[in-house]
């Protein structure tokens, strides 16, 4: 039987572990809930879309840490509009048919839900993709994805606060 020793793992390490485990589980739930086979948490860093955590059951080829220009992503309008994007069939949608990321990675359906930290700061998005058209996502499913994004935003906010508090205590 192991003995728990809090001093062996710092608060920052515990927060990071919890963050990784929680976001991984959320992505697993998202894939199961939507029936879509790719989910990622993406950060908008300056002009880039960066994959922070990925659940890729179909080998789209987007890996954790990969980045590409935000303007080429399905999420680019989210900077201005700050709302969920649901495109059931990209190939049938004139606005998104020529999207570079959809063509490069071969997906035909997309749900992107904004993730906010510290209540109103846009961090990035939960991106859910599939090569097949997904015409039947319910309002309840989209609401559940928003709840997941709220949780992810809180996890990231708590982690940032924990790291900030650690730094303040170290000084």
C-alpha positions in Angstrom: 0.0 0.0 0.0 1.5 3.4 -1.0 1.8 6.4 1.2 0.5 9.6 -0.1 3.1 12.4 0.1 1.9 15.7 -1.1 5.3 17.3 -1.1 6.5 15.0 -3.9 4.2 16.6 -6.4 3.9 20.3 -6.7 0.6 22.1 -7.1 1.6 23.0 -10.6 2.3 19.4 -11.5 -1.0 18.2 -9.9 -2.9 20.9 -11.9 -1.2 19.9 -15.1 -2.0 16.2 -14.6 -5.6 17.0 -13.8 -5.8 19.2 -16.8 -4.4 16.5 -19.1 -6.6 13.8 -17.7 -9.8 15.9 -17.7 -9.3 17.2 -21.3 -8.5 13.7 -22.6 -11.7 12.3 -21.0 -13.8 15.2 -22.4 -12.5 14.5 -25.9 -13.4 10.8 -25.5 -16.9 11.8 -24.4 -17.2 14.3 -27.3 -16.4 11.6 -29.9 -18.8 9.2 -28.3 -21.6 11.8 -28.0 -21.4 13.2 -31.5 -20.5 10.0 -33.4 -17.8 12.0 -35.1 -14.4 10.5 -35.0 -12.0 13.4 -34.5 -12.0 15.9 -31.6 -9.4 18.4 -30.6 -8.9 21.3 -28.3 -7.3 24.1 -30.2 -5.6 27.3 -29.0 -5.7 30.4 -31.1 -2.1 31.7 -30.7 -1.7 35.0 -32.6 -2.5 34.0 -36.2 -2.2 30.2 -35.6 -4.5 27.4 -34.8 -2.6 25.0 -32.5 -3.8 21.5 -31.5 -3.4 21.3 -27.7 -5.1 17.8 -27.2 -6.3 15.4 -29.9 -8.6 12.3 -30.0 -8.1 11.1 -33.6 -9.9 7.8 -34.3 -9.6 8.1 -38.1 -6.0 9.3 -38.6 -6.8 12.7 -40.1 -3.2 13.6 -39.5 -3.6 16.5 -37.0 -1.4 15.8 -34.0 -1.1 17.4 -30.7 1.3 20.4 -31.1 0.6 20.8 -34.8 -0.2 24.3 -36.0 -1.3 26.0 -39.2 -2.6 29.5 -40.1 -5.8 30.3 -38.3 -7.2 31.9 -41.4 -7.1 28.5 -43.1 -9.1 26.8 -40.3 -12.8 26.4 -40.0 -12.5 28.5 -36.8 -11.2 31.7 -38.4 -14.6 33.5 -38.1 -14.8 32.7 -34.4 -12.4 35.5 -33.7 -15.1 38.0 -34.8 -18.3 36.1 -34.2 -17.4 34.2 -31.0 -20.2 31.6 -31.5 -20.5 27.9 -32.4 -20.0 26.8 -36.0 -21.8 23.7 -37.2 -21.4 22.7 -40.8 -23.1 19.3 -41.4 -21.7 18.9 -44.9 -18.8 21.1 -46.0 -18.9 19.8 -49.5 -22.5 21.0 -49.8 -21.9 24.4 -48.2 -20.8 27.1 -50.7 -19.3 29.2 -47.9 -16.9 26.5 -46.6 -16.5 24.2 -49.6 -13.1 25.6 -50.5 -11.8 25.7 -46.9 -8.1 24.8 -47.0 -8.1 22.7 -43.8 -11.1 20.7 -44.9 -9.5 19.9 -48.2 -6.0 19.2 -46.7 -7.3 16.8 -44.0 -10.3 15.4 -45.8 -13.2 16.1 -43.4 -16.7 16.9 -44.5 -18.4 17.8 -41.3 -17.3 20.3 -38.6 -18.5 21.5 -35.2 -16.4 24.2 -33.6 -17.3 25.6 -30.2 -15.4 28.5 -28.7 -13.5 28.1 -25.4 -13.3 31.1 -23.1 -10.9 31.5 -20.2 -11.4 34.1 -17.4 -15.0 34.4 -18.4 -14.6 36.3 -21.7 -11.1 35.8 -23.1 -11.2 33.6 -26.2 -8.7 30.8 -25.8 -9.5 28.7 -28.8 -12.1 26.1 -29.7 -13.3 22.5 -29.4 -13.1 21.2 -32.9 -15.1 18.1 -33.9 -14.6 16.7 -37.4 -15.5 13.7 -39.5 -14.9 12.8 -43.2 -18.6 11.9 -43.5 -21.4 14.4 -43.5 -23.1 14.6 -40.1 -26.6 15.9 -40.7 -28.3 14.9 -37.5 -26.6 16.7 -34.6 -29.3 17.7 -32.1 -29.6 20.9 -30.2 -29.0 18.9 -27.1 -25.7 17.6 -28.5 -24.6 21.1 -29.4 -25.6 22.3 -25.9 -23.6 19.5 -24.3 -20.5 20.5 -26.3 -20.9 24.1 -25.0 -21.0 22.7 -21.5 -17.8 20.7 -22.2 -16.2 24.0 -23.5 -17.2 25.8 -20.3 -15.5 23.0 -18.3 -12.4 23.1 -20.4 -12.3 26.9 -20.0 -12.6 26.6 -16.3 -9.9 24.0 -16.1 -7.5 26.2 -18.1 -8.5 29.2 -16.0 -7.9 27.3 -12.7 -4.5 26.1 -14.0 -3.5 29.6 -15.0 -4.6 30.9 -11.5 -2.7 28.1 -9.8 0.5 28.8 -11.8 0.1 32.5 -11.1 -0.4 31.8 -7.3 2.7 29.5 -7.3 4.8 32.2 -8.9 3.6 34.9 -6.5 4.4 32.6 -3.5 7.8 31.9 -4.9 8.7 35.6 -4.9 
